């Protein structure tokens, strides 16, 4: 089972502080999580799970915005171990 946004490292490497929301969406796609209470943060989460085994691949990236421009990119955040 696969869920979330597959993010290629070469696309993520192009995201920089100062980019617009549209530029980030072009590179990374629409974020999986759309939180109406946190419009200034986009979360890209991906995990791949095979059968009943633990996830083979997990990834969580957050992009923070101020005035619709990137201010911070957090990569390789920890997902819950049971996923």
mmCIF file of the N, C-alpha and C atoms, coordinates in Angstrom:
data_MODEL
# 
_entry.id   MODEL 
# 
loop_
_atom_site.group_PDB 
_atom_site.id 
_atom_site.type_symbol 
_atom_site.label_atom_id 
_atom_site.label_alt_id 
_atom_site.label_comp_id 
_atom_site.label_asym_id 
_atom_site.label_entity_id 
_atom_site.label_seq_id 
_atom_site.pdbx_PDB_ins_code 
_atom_site.Cartn_x 
_atom_site.Cartn_y 
_atom_site.Cartn_z 
_atom_site.occupancy 
_atom_site.B_iso_or_equiv 
_atom_site.pdbx_formal_charge 
_atom_site.auth_seq_id 
_atom_site.auth_comp_id 
_atom_site.auth_asym_id 
_atom_site.auth_atom_id 
_atom_site.pdbx_PDB_model_num 
ATOM 1   N N  . UNK A 1 1  ? 0.842  -1.171 0.000  1.00 0.00 ? 1  UNK A N  1 
ATOM 2   C CA . UNK A 1 1  ? 0.000  0.000  0.000  1.00 0.00 ? 1  UNK A CA 1 
ATOM 3   C C  . UNK A 1 1  ? 0.888  1.235  0.000  1.00 0.00 ? 1  UNK A C  1 
ATOM 4   N N  . UNK A 1 2  ? 0.549  2.181  -0.812 1.00 0.00 ? 2  UNK A N  1 
ATOM 5   C CA . UNK A 1 2  ? 1.291  3.422  -0.921 1.00 0.00 ? 2  UNK A CA 1 
ATOM 6   C C  . UNK A 1 2  ? 0.340  4.584  -0.658 1.00 0.00 ? 2  UNK A C  1 
ATOM 7   N N  . UNK A 1 3  ? 0.790  5.549  0.153  1.00 0.00 ? 3  UNK A N  1 
ATOM 8   C CA . UNK A 1 3  ? -0.047 6.707  0.439  1.00 0.00 ? 3  UNK A CA 1 
ATOM 9   C C  . UNK A 1 3  ? 0.801  7.954  0.485  1.00 0.00 ? 3  UNK A C  1 
ATOM 10  N N  . UNK A 1 4  ? 0.250  9.056  0.010  1.00 0.00 ? 4  UNK A N  1 
ATOM 11  C CA . UNK A 1 4  ? 0.913  10.343 0.146  1.00 0.00 ? 4  UNK A CA 1 
ATOM 12  C C  . UNK A 1 4  ? 1.545  10.846 -1.126 1.00 0.00 ? 4  UNK A C  1 
ATOM 13  N N  . UNK A 1 5  ? 2.465  11.785 -0.934 1.00 0.00 ? 5  UNK A N  1 
ATOM 14  C CA . UNK A 1 5  ? 3.159  12.435 -2.029 1.00 0.00 ? 5  UNK A CA 1 
ATOM 15  C C  . UNK A 1 5  ? 4.540  11.820 -2.219 1.00 0.00 ? 5  UNK A C  1 
ATOM 16  N N  . UNK A 1 6  ? 4.793  11.294 -3.402 1.00 0.00 ? 6  UNK A N  1 
ATOM 17  C CA . UNK A 1 6  ? 6.137  10.815 -3.707 1.00 0.00 ? 6  UNK A CA 1 
ATOM 18  C C  . UNK A 1 6  ? 6.956  12.040 -4.089 1.00 0.00 ? 6  UNK A C  1 
ATOM 19  N N  . UNK A 1 7  ? 7.995  12.303 -3.321 1.00 0.00 ? 7  UNK A N  1 
ATOM 20  C CA . UNK A 1 7  ? 8.831  13.482 -3.545 1.00 0.00 ? 7  UNK A CA 1 
ATOM 21  C C  . UNK A 1 7  ? 10.211 13.022 -3.995 1.00 0.00 ? 7  UNK A C  1 
ATOM 22  N N  . UNK A 1 8  ? 10.613 13.453 -5.169 1.00 0.00 ? 8  UNK A N  1 
ATOM 23  C CA . UNK A 1 8  ? 11.958 13.146 -5.652 1.00 0.00 ? 8  UNK A CA 1 
ATOM 24  C C  . UNK A 1 8  ? 12.938 14.120 -5.001 1.00 0.00 ? 8  UNK A C  1 
ATOM 25  N N  . UNK A 1 9  ? 14.085 13.603 -4.581 1.00 0.00 ? 9  UNK A N  1 
ATOM 26  C CA . UNK A 1 9  ? 15.074 14.439 -3.906 1.00 0.00 ? 9  UNK A CA 1 
ATOM 27  C C  . UNK A 1 9  ? 15.530 15.589 -4.804 1.00 0.00 ? 9  UNK A C  1 
ATOM 28  N N  . UNK A 1 10 ? 15.661 15.331 -6.106 1.00 0.00 ? 10 UNK A N  1 
ATOM 29  C CA . UNK A 1 10 ? 16.113 16.396 -7.003 1.00 0.00 ? 10 UNK A CA 1 
ATOM 30  C C  . UNK A 1 10 ? 15.090 17.535 -7.093 1.00 0.00 ? 10 UNK A C  1 
ATOM 31  N N  . UNK A 1 11 ? 13.788 17.211 -6.953 1.00 0.00 ? 11 UNK A N  1 
ATOM 32  C CA . UNK A 1 11 ? 12.764 18.257 -6.924 1.00 0.00 ? 11 UNK A CA 1 
ATOM 33  C C  . UNK A 1 11 ? 12.826 19.023 -5.610 1.00 0.00 ? 11 UNK A C  1 
ATOM 34  N N  . UNK A 1 12 ? 12.959 18.292 -4.507 1.00 0.00 ? 12 UNK A N  1 
ATOM 35  C CA . UNK A 1 12 ? 13.042 18.923 -3.190 1.00 0.00 ? 12 UNK A CA 1 
ATOM 36  C C  . UNK A 1 12 ? 14.273 19.827 -3.096 1.00 0.00 ? 12 UNK A C  1 
ATOM 37  N N  . UNK A 1 13 ? 15.369 19.412 -3.685 1.00 0.00 ? 13 UNK A N  1 
ATOM 38  C CA . UNK A 1 13 ? 16.602 20.204 -3.645 1.00 0.00 ? 13 UNK A CA 1 
ATOM 39  C C  . UNK A 1 13 ? 16.438 21.559 -4.338 1.00 0.00 ? 13 UNK A C  1 
ATOM 40  N N  . UNK A 1 14 ? 15.448 21.686 -5.214 1.00 0.00 ? 14 UNK A N  1 
ATOM 41  C CA . UNK A 1 14 ? 15.220 22.942 -5.928 1.00 0.00 ? 14 UNK A CA 1 
ATOM 42  C C  . UNK A 1 14 ? 14.384 23.936 -5.121 1.00 0.00 ? 14 UNK A C  1 
ATOM 43  N N  . UNK A 1 15 ? 13.691 23.459 -4.077 1.00 0.00 ? 15 UNK A N  1 
ATOM 44  C CA . UNK A 1 15 ? 12.860 24.340 -3.259 1.00 0.00 ? 15 UNK A CA 1 
ATOM 45  C C  . UNK A 1 15 ? 13.787 25.185 -2.384 1.00 0.00 ? 15 UNK A C  1 
ATOM 46  N N  . UNK A 1 16 ? 13.575 26.503 -2.426 1.00 0.00 ? 16 UNK A N  1 
ATOM 47  C CA . UNK A 1 16 ? 14.432 27.432 -1.697 1.00 0.00 ? 16 UNK A CA 1 
ATOM 48  C C  . UNK A 1 16 ? 13.602 28.462 -0.959 1.00 0.00 ? 16 UNK A C  1 
ATOM 49  N N  . UNK A 1 17 ? 14.176 28.994 0.105  1.00 0.00 ? 17 UNK A N  1 
ATOM 50  C CA . UNK A 1 17 ? 13.568 30.100 0.837  1.00 0.00 ? 17 UNK A CA 1 
ATOM 51  C C  . UNK A 1 17 ? 13.343 31.246 -0.147 1.00 0.00 ? 17 UNK A C  1 
ATOM 52  N N  . UNK A 1 18 ? 12.161 31.845 -0.081 1.00 0.00 ? 18 UNK A N  1 
ATOM 53  C CA . UNK A 1 18 ? 11.816 32.957 -0.967 1.00 0.00 ? 18 UNK A CA 1 
ATOM 54  C C  . UNK A 1 18 ? 10.941 32.561 -2.143 1.00 0.00 ? 18 UNK A C  1 
ATOM 55  N N  . UNK A 1 19 ? 10.844 31.258 -2.434 1.00 0.00 ? 19 UNK A N  1 
ATOM 56  C CA . UNK A 1 19 ? 9.976  30.807 -3.531 1.00 0.00 ? 19 UNK A CA 1 
ATOM 57  C C  . UNK A 1 19 ? 8.508  31.037 -3.174 1.00 0.00 ? 19 UNK A C  1 
ATOM 58  N N  . UNK A 1 20 ? 7.695  31.169 -4.206 1.00 0.00 ? 20 UNK A N  1 
ATOM 59  C CA . UNK A 1 20 ? 6.259  31.345 -3.991 1.00 0.00 ? 20 UNK A CA 1 
ATOM 60  C C  . UNK A 1 20 ? 5.577  29.991 -3.800 1.00 0.00 ? 20 UNK A C  1 
ATOM 61  N N  . UNK A 1 21 ? 4.357  30.038 -3.297 1.00 0.00 ? 21 UNK A N  1 
ATOM 62  C CA . UNK A 1 21 ? 3.565  28.819 -3.119 1.00 0.00 ? 21 UNK A CA 1 
ATOM 63  C C  . UNK A 1 21 ? 3.362  28.108 -4.454 1.00 0.00 ? 21 UNK A C  1 
ATOM 64  N N  . UNK A 1 22 ? 3.138  28.869 -5.513 1.00 0.00 ? 22 UNK A N  1 
ATOM 65  C CA . UNK A 1 22 ? 2.927  28.264 -6.825 1.00 0.00 ? 22 UNK A CA 1 
ATOM 66  C C  . UNK A 1 22 ? 4.182  27.548 -7.324 1.00 0.00 ? 22 UNK A C  1 
ATOM 67  N N  . UNK A 1 23 ? 5.341  28.106 -7.050 1.00 0.00 ? 23 UNK A N  1 
ATOM 68  C CA . UNK A 1 23 ? 6.592  27.464 -7.464 1.00 0.00 ? 23 UNK A CA 1 
ATOM 69  C C  . UNK A 1 23 ? 6.792  26.147 -6.710 1.00 0.00 ? 23 UNK A C  1 
ATOM 70  N N  . UNK A 1 24 ? 6.467  26.146 -5.415 1.00 0.00 ? 24 UNK A N  1 
ATOM 71  C CA . UNK A 1 24 ? 6.590  24.922 -4.619 1.00 0.00 ? 24 UNK A CA 1 
ATOM 72  C C  . UNK A 1 24 ? 5.603  23.879 -5.111 1.00 0.00 ? 24 UNK A C  1 
ATOM 73  N N  . UNK A 1 25 ? 4.376  24.286 -5.388 1.00 0.00 ? 25 UNK A N  1 
ATOM 74  C CA . UNK A 1 25 ? 3.360  23.357 -5.891 1.00 0.00 ? 25 UNK A CA 1 
ATOM 75  C C  . UNK A 1 25 ? 3.790  22.768 -7.233 1.00 0.00 ? 25 UNK A C  1 
ATOM 76  N N  . UNK A 1 26 ? 4.430  23.554 -8.082 1.00 0.00 ? 26 UNK A N  1 
ATOM 77  C CA . UNK A 1 26 ? 4.916  23.063 -9.372 1.00 0.00 ? 26 UNK A CA 1 
ATOM 78  C C  . UNK A 1 26 ? 5.967  21.977 -9.168 1.00 0.00 ? 26 UNK A C  1 
ATOM 79  N N  . UNK A 1 27 ? 6.879  22.179 -8.212 1.00 0.00 ? 27 UNK A N  1 
ATOM 80  C CA . UNK A 1 27 ? 7.958  21.223 -7.968 1.00 0.00 ? 27 UNK A CA 1 
ATOM 81  C C  . UNK A 1 27 ? 7.514  19.983 -7.201 1.00 0.00 ? 27 UNK A C  1 
ATOM 82  N N  . UNK A 1 28 ? 6.710  20.181 -6.142 1.00 0.00 ? 28 UNK A N  1 
ATOM 83  C CA . UNK A 1 28 ? 6.381  19.079 -5.241 1.00 0.00 ? 28 UNK A CA 1 
ATOM 84  C C  . UNK A 1 28 ? 4.952  18.569 -5.363 1.00 0.00 ? 28 UNK A C  1 
ATOM 85  N N  . UNK A 1 29 ? 4.099  19.308 -6.058 1.00 0.00 ? 29 UNK A N  1 
ATOM 86  C CA . UNK A 1 29 ? 2.698  18.917 -6.159 1.00 0.00 ? 29 UNK A CA 1 
ATOM 87  C C  . UNK A 1 29 ? 1.885  19.503 -5.019 1.00 0.00 ? 29 UNK A C  1 
ATOM 88  N N  . UNK A 1 30 ? 0.614  19.179 -5.005 1.00 0.00 ? 30 UNK A N  1 
ATOM 89  C CA . UNK A 1 30 ? -0.285 19.644 -3.959 1.00 0.00 ? 30 UNK A CA 1 
ATOM 90  C C  . UNK A 1 30 ? -0.033 18.829 -2.701 1.00 0.00 ? 30 UNK A C  1 
ATOM 91  N N  . UNK A 1 31 ? 0.085  19.483 -1.554 1.00 0.00 ? 31 UNK A N  1 
ATOM 92  C CA . UNK A 1 31 ? 0.371  18.737 -0.325 1.00 0.00 ? 31 UNK A CA 1 
ATOM 93  C C  . UNK A 1 31 ? -0.755 17.781 0.040  1.00 0.00 ? 31 UNK A C  1 
ATOM 94  N N  . UNK A 1 32 ? -0.380 16.662 0.641  1.00 0.00 ? 32 UNK A N  1 
ATOM 95  C CA . UNK A 1 32 ? -1.364 15.652 1.040  1.00 0.00 ? 32 UNK A CA 1 
ATOM 96  C C  . UNK A 1 32 ? -2.277 16.177 2.138  1.00 0.00 ? 32 UNK A C  1 
ATOM 97  N N  . UNK A 1 33 ? -1.719 16.910 3.068  1.00 0.00 ? 33 UNK A N  1 
ATOM 98  C CA . UNK A 1 33 ? -2.481 17.400 4.211  1.00 0.00 ? 33 UNK A CA 1 
ATOM 99  C C  . UNK A 1 33 ? -2.825 18.858 3.974  1.00 0.00 ? 33 UNK A C  1 
ATOM 100 N N  . UNK A 1 34 ? -4.121 19.155 3.953  1.00 0.00 ? 34 UNK A N  1 
ATOM 101 C CA . UNK A 1 34 ? -4.596 20.528 3.790  1.00 0.00 ? 34 UNK A CA 1 
ATOM 102 C C  . UNK A 1 34 ? -5.255 20.933 5.097  1.00 0.00 ? 34 UNK A C  1 
ATOM 103 N N  . UNK A 1 35 ? -4.509 21.637 5.930  1.00 0.00 ? 35 UNK A N  1 
ATOM 104 C CA . UNK A 1 35 ? -4.993 22.043 7.240  1.00 0.00 ? 35 UNK A CA 1 
ATOM 105 C C  . UNK A 1 35 ? -5.522 23.470 7.160  1.00 0.00 ? 35 UNK A C  1 
ATOM 106 N N  . UNK A 1 36 ? -6.841 23.661 7.280  1.00 0.00 ? 36 UNK A N  1 
ATOM 107 C CA . UNK A 1 36 ? -7.401 25.012 7.170  1.00 0.00 ? 36 UNK A CA 1 
ATOM 108 C C  . UNK A 1 36 ? -6.946 25.939 8.296  1.00 0.00 ? 36 UNK A C  1 
ATOM 109 N N  . UNK A 1 37 ? -6.413 25.381 9.372  1.00 0.00 ? 37 UNK A N  1 
ATOM 110 C CA . UNK A 1 37 ? -5.959 26.196 10.497 1.00 0.00 ? 37 UNK A CA 1 
ATOM 111 C C  . UNK A 1 37 ? -4.485 26.567 10.369 1.00 0.00 ? 37 UNK A C  1 
ATOM 112 N N  . UNK A 1 38 ? -3.805 25.995 9.410  1.00 0.00 ? 38 UNK A N  1 
ATOM 113 C CA . UNK A 1 38 ? -2.365 26.236 9.222  1.00 0.00 ? 38 UNK A CA 1 
ATOM 114 C C  . UNK A 1 38 ? -2.087 26.488 7.740  1.00 0.00 ? 38 UNK A C  1 
ATOM 115 N N  . UNK A 1 39 ? -2.606 27.558 7.203  1.00 0.00 ? 39 UNK A N  1 
ATOM 116 C CA . UNK A 1 39 ? -2.445 27.867 5.779  1.00 0.00 ? 39 UNK A CA 1 
ATOM 117 C C  . UNK A 1 39 ? -1.001 28.193 5.415  1.00 0.00 ? 39 UNK A C  1 
ATOM 118 N N  . UNK A 1 40 ? -0.186 28.497 6.419  1.00 0.00 ? 40 UNK A N  1 
ATOM 119 C CA . UNK A 1 40 ? 1.203  28.863 6.151  1.00 0.00 ? 40 UNK A CA 1 
ATOM 120 C C  . UNK A 1 40 ? 2.155  27.689 6.287  1.00 0.00 ? 40 UNK A C  1 
ATOM 121 N N  . UNK A 1 41 ? 1.611  26.488 6.313  1.00 0.00 ? 41 UNK A N  1 
ATOM 122 C CA . UNK A 1 41 ? 2.457  25.289 6.400  1.00 0.00 ? 41 UNK A CA 1 
ATOM 123 C C  . UNK A 1 41 ? 1.859  24.205 5.514  1.00 0.00 ? 41 UNK A C  1 
ATOM 124 N N  . UNK A 1 42 ? 2.708  23.641 4.660  1.00 0.00 ? 42 UNK A N  1 
ATOM 125 C CA . UNK A 1 42 ? 2.292  22.514 3.828  1.00 0.00 ? 42 UNK A CA 1 
ATOM 126 C C  . UNK A 1 42 ? 3.085  21.292 4.262  1.00 0.00 ? 42 UNK A C  1 
ATOM 127 N N  . UNK A 1 43 ? 2.377  20.187 4.463  1.00 0.00 ? 43 UNK A N  1 
ATOM 128 C CA . UNK A 1 43 ? 3.023  18.935 4.846  1.00 0.00 ? 43 UNK A CA 1 
ATOM 129 C C  . UNK A 1 43 ? 2.901  17.928 3.717  1.00 0.00 ? 43 UNK A C  1 
ATOM 130 N N  . UNK A 1 44 ? 4.037  17.366 3.363  1.00 0.00 ? 44 UNK A N  1 
ATOM 131 C CA . UNK A 1 44 ? 4.109  16.311 2.357  1.00 0.00 ? 44 UNK A CA 1 
ATOM 132 C C  . UNK A 1 44 ? 4.513  15.039 3.085  1.00 0.00 ? 44 UNK A C  1 
ATOM 133 N N  . UNK A 1 45 ? 3.609  14.079 3.113  1.00 0.00 ? 45 UNK A N  1 
ATOM 134 C CA . UNK A 1 45 ? 3.851  12.826 3.827  1.00 0.00 ? 45 UNK A CA 1 
ATOM 135 C C  . UNK A 1 45 ? 3.718  11.678 2.837  1.00 0.00 ? 45 UNK A C  1 
ATOM 136 N N  . UNK A 1 46 ? 4.644  10.727 2.947  1.00 0.00 ? 46 UNK A N  1 
ATOM 137 C CA . UNK A 1 46 ? 4.595  9.556  2.072  1.00 0.00 ? 46 UNK A CA 1 
ATOM 138 C C  . UNK A 1 46 ? 5.060  8.341  2.845  1.00 0.00 ? 46 UNK A C  1 
ATOM 139 N N  . UNK A 1 47 ? 4.318  7.259  2.697  1.00 0.00 ? 47 UNK A N  1 
ATOM 140 C CA . UNK A 1 47 ? 4.846  5.977  3.181  1.00 0.00 ? 47 UNK A CA 1 
ATOM 141 C C  . UNK A 1 47 ? 4.385  4.863  2.271  1.00 0.00 ? 47 UNK A C  1 
ATOM 142 N N  . UNK A 1 48 ? 5.245  3.879  2.176  1.00 0.00 ? 48 UNK A N  1 
ATOM 143 C CA . UNK A 1 48 ? 4.998  2.700  1.358  1.00 0.00 ? 48 UNK A CA 1 
ATOM 144 C C  . UNK A 1 48 ? 5.009  1.510  2.292  1.00 0.00 ? 48 UNK A C  1 
ATOM 145 N N  . UNK A 1 49 ? 3.925  0.757  2.317  1.00 0.00 ? 49 UNK A N  1 
ATOM 146 C CA . UNK A 1 49 ? 3.805  -0.391 3.213  1.00 0.00 ? 49 UNK A CA 1 
ATOM 147 C C  . UNK A 1 49 ? 3.502  -1.627 2.375  1.00 0.00 ? 49 UNK A C  1 
ATOM 148 N N  . UNK A 1 50 ? 4.257  -2.671 2.626  1.00 0.00 ? 50 UNK A N  1 
ATOM 149 C CA . UNK A 1 50 ? 4.073  -3.909 1.890  1.00 0.00 ? 50 UNK A CA 1 
ATOM 150 C C  . UNK A 1 50 ? 3.496  -4.955 2.830  1.00 0.00 ? 50 UNK A C  1 
ATOM 151 N N  . UNK A 1 51 ? 2.317  -5.466 2.476  1.00 0.00 ? 51 UNK A N  1 
ATOM 152 C CA . UNK A 1 51 ? 1.608  -6.477 3.267  1.00 0.00 ? 51 UNK A CA 1 
ATOM 153 C C  . UNK A 1 51 ? 1.491  -6.017 4.711  1.00 0.00 ? 51 UNK A C  1 
ATOM 154 N N  . UNK A 1 52 ? 1.840  -6.870 5.650  1.00 0.00 ? 52 UNK A N  1 
ATOM 155 C CA . UNK A 1 52 ? 1.721  -6.529 7.068  1.00 0.00 ? 52 UNK A CA 1 
ATOM 156 C C  . UNK A 1 52 ? 3.049  -6.123 7.699  1.00 0.00 ? 52 UNK A C  1 
ATOM 157 N N  . UNK A 1 53 ? 4.035  -5.919 6.881  1.00 0.00 ? 53 UNK A N  1 
ATOM 158 C CA . UNK A 1 53 ? 5.352  -5.520 7.376  1.00 0.00 ? 53 UNK A CA 1 
ATOM 159 C C  . UNK A 1 53 ? 5.371  -4.026 7.671  1.00 0.00 ? 53 UNK A C  1 
ATOM 160 N N  . UNK A 1 54 ? 6.386  -3.597 8.419  1.00 0.00 ? 54 UNK A N  1 
ATOM 161 C CA . UNK A 1 54 ? 6.556  -2.170 8.672  1.00 0.00 ? 54 UNK A CA 1 
ATOM 162 C C  . UNK A 1 54 ? 6.812  -1.445 7.357  1.00 0.00 ? 54 UNK A C  1 
ATOM 163 N N  . UNK A 1 55 ? 6.596  -0.147 7.384  1.00 0.00 ? 55 UNK A N  1 
ATOM 164 C CA . UNK A 1 55 ? 6.794  0.649  6.177  1.00 0.00 ? 55 UNK A CA 1 
ATOM 165 C C  . UNK A 1 55 ? 8.216  0.495  5.666  1.00 0.00 ? 55 UNK A C  1 
ATOM 166 N N  . UNK A 1 56 ? 8.334  0.369  4.369  1.00 0.00 ? 56 UNK A N  1 
ATOM 167 C CA . UNK A 1 56 ? 9.629  0.239  3.740  1.00 0.00 ? 56 UNK A CA 1 
ATOM 168 C C  . UNK A 1 56 ? 10.228 1.630  3.522  1.00 0.00 ? 56 UNK A C  1 
ATOM 169 N N  . UNK A 1 57 ? 9.372  2.593  3.207  1.00 0.00 ? 57 UNK A N  1 
ATOM 170 C CA . UNK A 1 57 ? 9.840  3.956  2.971  1.00 0.00 ? 57 UNK A CA 1 
ATOM 171 C C  . UNK A 1 57 ? 8.886  4.926  3.643  1.00 0.00 ? 57 UNK A C  1 
ATOM 172 N N  . UNK A 1 58 ? 9.440  5.862  4.412  1.00 0.00 ? 58 UNK A N  1 
ATOM 173 C CA . UNK A 1 58 ? 8.639  6.895  5.067  1.00 0.00 ? 58 UNK A CA 1 
ATOM 174 C C  . UNK A 1 58 ? 9.299  8.244  4.821  1.00 0.00 ? 58 UNK A C  1 
ATOM 175 N N  . UNK A 1 59 ? 8.485  9.248  4.610  1.00 0.00 ? 59 UNK A N  1 
ATOM 176 C CA . UNK A 1 59 ? 9.037  10.586 4.410  1.00 0.00 ? 59 UNK A CA 1 
ATOM 177 C C  . UNK A 1 59 ? 8.018  11.629 4.836  1.00 0.00 ? 59 UNK A C  1 
ATOM 178 N N  . UNK A 1 60 ? 8.485  12.647 5.551  1.00 0.00 ? 60 UNK A N  1 
ATOM 179 C CA . UNK A 1 60 ? 7.618  13.748 5.976  1.00 0.00 ? 60 UNK A CA 1 
ATOM 180 C C  . UNK A 1 60 ? 8.409  15.036 5.820  1.00 0.00 ? 60 UNK A C  1 
ATOM 181 N N  . UNK A 1 61 ? 7.887  15.920 4.989  1.00 0.00 ? 61 UNK A N  1 
ATOM 182 C CA . UNK A 1 61 ? 8.525  17.206 4.710  1.00 0.00 ? 61 UNK A CA 1 
ATOM 183 C C  . UNK A 1 61 ? 7.502  18.300 4.986  1.00 0.00 ? 61 UNK A C  1 
ATOM 184 N N  . UNK A 1 62 ? 7.924  19.346 5.676  1.00 0.00 ? 62 UNK A N  1 
ATOM 185 C CA . UNK A 1 62 ? 7.059  20.503 5.922  1.00 0.00 ? 62 UNK A CA 1 
ATOM 186 C C  . UNK A 1 62 ? 7.692  21.732 5.299  1.00 0.00 ? 62 UNK A C  1 
ATOM 187 N N  . UNK A 1 63 ? 6.865  22.510 4.602  1.00 0.00 ? 63 UNK A N  1 
ATOM 188 C CA . UNK A 1 63 ? 7.318  23.763 4.006  1.00 0.00 ? 63 UNK A CA 1 
ATOM 189 C C  . UNK A 1 63 ? 6.495  24.868 4.659  1.00 0.00 ? 63 UNK A C  1 
ATOM 190 N N  . UNK A 1 64 ? 7.189  25.856 5.229  1.00 0.00 ? 64 UNK A N  1 
ATOM 191 C CA . UNK A 1 64 ? 6.542  26.960 5.926  1.00 0.00 ? 64 UNK A CA 1 
ATOM 192 C C  . UNK A 1 64 ? 6.602  28.221 5.073  1.00 0.00 ? 64 UNK A C  1 
ATOM 193 N N  . UNK A 1 65 ? 5.516  28.998 5.128  1.00 0.00 ? 65 UNK A N  1 
ATOM 194 C CA . UNK A 1 65 ? 5.398  30.213 4.324  1.00 0.00 ? 65 UNK A CA 1 
ATOM 195 C C  . UNK A 1 65 ? 5.067  31.419 5.197  1.00 0.00 ? 65 UNK A C  1 
ATOM 196 N N  . UNK A 1 66 ? 5.498  32.581 4.728  1.00 0.00 ? 66 UNK A N  1 
ATOM 197 C CA . UNK A 1 66 ? 5.065  33.851 5.284  1.00 0.00 ? 66 UNK A CA 1 
ATOM 198 C C  . UNK A 1 66 ? 4.861  34.770 4.093  1.00 0.00 ? 66 UNK A C  1 
ATOM 199 N N  . UNK A 1 67 ? 3.690  35.406 4.041  1.00 0.00 ? 67 UNK A N  1 
ATOM 200 C CA . UNK A 1 67 ? 3.337  36.240 2.884  1.00 0.00 ? 67 UNK A CA 1 
ATOM 201 C C  . UNK A 1 67 ? 3.461  35.451 1.581  1.00 0.00 ? 67 UNK A C  1 
ATOM 202 N N  . UNK A 1 68 ? 3.059  34.167 1.632  1.00 0.00 ? 68 UNK A N  1 
ATOM 203 C CA . UNK A 1 68 ? 3.033  33.257 0.480  1.00 0.00 ? 68 UNK A CA 1 
ATOM 204 C C  . UNK A 1 68 ? 4.419  32.985 -0.116 1.00 0.00 ? 68 UNK A C  1 
ATOM 205 N N  . UNK A 1 69 ? 5.467  33.145 0.695  1.00 0.00 ? 69 UNK A N  1 
ATOM 206 C CA . UNK A 1 69 ? 6.842  32.828 0.270  1.00 0.00 ? 69 UNK A CA 1 
ATOM 207 C C  . UNK A 1 69 ? 7.453  31.865 1.279  1.00 0.00 ? 69 UNK A C  1 
ATOM 208 N N  . UNK A 1 70 ? 8.274  30.942 0.784  1.00 0.00 ? 70 UNK A N  1 
ATOM 209 C CA . UNK A 1 70 ? 8.918  29.940 1.642  1.00 0.00 ? 70 UNK A CA 1 
ATOM 210 C C  . UNK A 1 70 ? 9.850  30.631 2.647  1.00 0.00 ? 70 UNK A C  1 
ATOM 211 N N  . UNK A 1 71 ? 9.688  30.247 3.930  1.00 0.00 ? 71 UNK A N  1 
ATOM 212 C CA . UNK A 1 71 ? 10.581 30.757 4.968  1.00 0.00 ? 71 UNK A CA 1 
ATOM 213 C C  . UNK A 1 71 ? 11.407 29.646 5.602  1.00 0.00 ? 71 UNK A C  1 
ATOM 214 N N  . UNK A 1 72 ? 10.915 28.387 5.532  1.00 0.00 ? 72 UNK A N  1 
ATOM 215 C CA . UNK A 1 72 ? 11.608 27.275 6.176  1.00 0.00 ? 72 UNK A CA 1 
ATOM 216 C C  . UNK A 1 72 ? 11.192 25.966 5.506  1.00 0.00 ? 72 UNK A C  1 
ATOM 217 N N  . UNK A 1 73 ? 12.155 25.056 5.362  1.00 0.00 ? 73 UNK A N  1 
ATOM 218 C CA . UNK A 1 73 ? 11.892 23.714 4.818  1.00 0.00 ? 73 UNK A CA 1 
ATOM 219 C C  . UNK A 1 73 ? 12.433 22.712 5.821  1.00 0.00 ? 73 UNK A C  1 
ATOM 220 N N  . UNK A 1 74 ? 11.545 21.866 6.360  1.00 0.00 ? 74 UNK A N  1 
ATOM 221 C CA . UNK A 1 74 ? 11.964 20.820 7.290  1.00 0.00 ? 74 UNK A CA 1 
ATOM 222 C C  . UNK A 1 74 ? 11.864 19.487 6.578  1.00 0.00 ? 74 UNK A C  1 
ATOM 223 N N  . UNK A 1 75 ? 13.003 18.769 6.519  1.00 0.00 ? 75 UNK A N  1 
ATOM 224 C CA . UNK A 1 75 ? 13.039 17.490 5.837  1.00 0.00 ? 75 UNK A CA 1 
ATOM 225 C C  . UNK A 1 75 ? 13.246 16.353 6.840  1.00 0.00 ? 75 UNK A C  1 
ATOM 226 N N  . UNK A 1 76 ? 12.893 15.157 6.402  1.00 0.00 ? 76 UNK A N  1 
ATOM 227 C CA . UNK A 1 76 ? 13.182 13.931 7.136  1.00 0.00 ? 76 UNK A CA 1 
ATOM 228 C C  . UNK A 1 76 ? 12.734 13.954 8.598  1.00 0.00 ? 76 UNK A C  1 
ATOM 229 N N  . UNK A 1 77 ? 11.507 14.436 8.799  1.00 0.00 ? 77 UNK A N  1 
ATOM 230 C CA . UNK A 1 77 ? 10.919 14.407 10.125 1.00 0.00 ? 77 UNK A CA 1 
ATOM 231 C C  . UNK A 1 77 ? 10.459 12.975 10.427 1.00 0.00 ? 77 UNK A C  1 
ATOM 232 N N  . UNK A 1 78 ? 10.360 12.655 11.692 1.00 0.00 ? 78 UNK A N  1 
ATOM 233 C CA . UNK A 1 78 ? 9.995  11.283 12.077 1.00 0.00 ? 78 UNK A CA 1 
ATOM 234 C C  . UNK A 1 78 ? 8.489  11.059 12.027 1.00 0.00 ? 78 UNK A C  1 
ATOM 235 N N  . UNK A 1 79 ? 8.100  9.984  11.366 1.00 0.00 ? 79 UNK A N  1 
ATOM 236 C CA . UNK A 1 79 ? 6.713  9.532  11.384 1.00 0.00 ? 79 UNK A CA 1 
ATOM 237 C C  . UNK A 1 79 ? 6.574  8.523  12.512 1.00 0.00 ? 79 UNK A C  1 
ATOM 238 N N  . UNK A 1 80 ? 5.351  8.269  12.946 1.00 0.00 ? 80 UNK A N  1 
ATOM 239 C CA . UNK A 1 80 ? 5.109  7.297  14.003 1.00 0.00 ? 80 UNK A CA 1 
ATOM 240 C C  . UNK A 1 80 ? 5.720  5.946  13.611 1.00 0.00 ? 80 UNK A C  1 
ATOM 241 N N  . UNK A 1 81 ? 6.395  5.274  14.542 1.00 0.00 ? 81 UNK A N  1 
ATOM 242 C CA . UNK A 1 81 ? 7.085  4.028  14.225 1.00 0.00 ? 81 UNK A CA 1 
ATOM 243 C C  . UNK A 1 81 ? 6.154  2.925  13.708 1.00 0.00 ? 81 UNK A C  1 
ATOM 244 N N  . UNK A 1 82 ? 4.895  2.926  14.095 1.00 0.00 ? 82 UNK A N  1 
ATOM 245 C CA . UNK A 1 82 ? 3.973  1.872  13.683 1.00 0.00 ? 82 UNK A CA 1 
ATOM 246 C C  . UNK A 1 82 ? 3.483  1.970  12.266 1.00 0.00 ? 82 UNK A C  1 
ATOM 247 N N  . UNK A 1 83 ? 3.778  3.068  11.590 1.00 0.00 ? 83 UNK A N  1 
ATOM 248 C CA . UNK A 1 83 ? 3.319  3.216  10.202 1.00 0.00 ? 83 UNK A CA 1 
ATOM 249 C C  . UNK A 1 83 ? 4.142  2.360  9.268  1.00 0.00 ? 83 UNK A C  1 
# 
